[in-house]
């Protein structure tokens, strides 16, 4: 028995997608600032996460950084970051931020771009 719901035209019904609640821009900017601080700490430390040297990580980091290069202001970068589907709930716990940075090239790319835009 086919369990697909249909509409009057006989076509399938799309599942209803509930939009994620909007996160205020200042909270997103704070999250980016925390990520940038965590990246700086890692870069200043004696050892970097082993994953950062992996070719796949470097490829993904370069790809994402290339996509972020045209963004010329922190508010625009924050808006882009806020739209990304990878973002979880905002949690300013330093250990969570450091853990994200150590494993996620997308977070590192956004953090680096945030730092690059510090003078704008």
N, C-alpha and C positions, 0 to 999 in steps of 0.2 A: 504494500500500500504506500503510495506516494504521500509524504507528509509535508510537502512544500505548499505553503499558503499561496493562493492565487487571488488576483483582483478580477474585476468584472471582465476585463479584456482577455483574461485567460493567462496573463503573464505572471511570473513570480513576483512576490512582494519583497522589496528590499528590507533588510533588518533596520530597525530604527537605531540611529547612532546618536547617542547623547553627547553633546559637546562637553569637553572638559571645562570645569569652571575657570574663568579668566583669572590669571594671577596678576596682581598689580605690577606695573613696570618697575617700581622701586624694589620690589621683592626679587624680581628677576635680576636686576642690576646687582643687588646684594649677593645673590647666589653666584653670579659671574665673578664678582669681586672675591668671594671666598674660594672659588675654583682657581682664580689667578694667584691668590696668596698661597694656596696649596702647591701649585706648579712651581712657584718661586722657591718654596721650601725644598721641594724635591731637587730642583736644579742646583740649589746652594749646598745640598747635602753631599755626603761622600759616595753614596750609591744611588743609582736610579733603578726603578723597577726593571727587572730583566726583560719584561715584555716590551719595553720602550725600544730595545735594540732589535726586535724581531722585524724582518722585512715586511710582513703583513701590516704590522702596526705603523711602520714608517710610511707605507703606501697609503693607508687610510688617513693618516695624519696629513700627508701632503695633499691628498685629494680634497679633504674637508677644508684645509687652509686655503687652497686654491679657490674654493667656492666662497669663502669668507672675505677674500682680498678686496672685492669691490665695495664691501661695506665700509663706510668712511666715518661712522660715528658710533659712540657707545649706545645711545638710545636705539639706533637701527639694529645694532648687534644684539641688544637685549630683546628687541621685538622678534628677531629671527630665532634666537634661543628659546623664547617663550612659545613659539609655534612648533618647535621640534617635538616629535612624538616620543623621543627617548627620555624626555625629562620625567622624573618621578616627582613625588611630593617634595615640596621645599622642606629641607631639614638642614639646619645650620650646624649640626653636630660635626666638629672638626674631623673626627675619625671617619665619618661617612664621606665627607668631601675628599679627604686624602685617599680613601679607598677607591672612589670613583675616578679620581685623577690617575691613579696607578694602573687602572685597567682599561680605560676608555679613551681612545684616540679622539673621538668627537669632542669630549669634554676638554681634553688638552688643547685641541685646536681652537675652541672658543676662548679658553683662558688665555692662550697666547695672543689671539687677536685683540682681546680685551686689554692686555698689557700694551700692545702696539698702539692702541688708540688712546692711551693715557694723556697725550698732549693735545687731543682735539677737543 
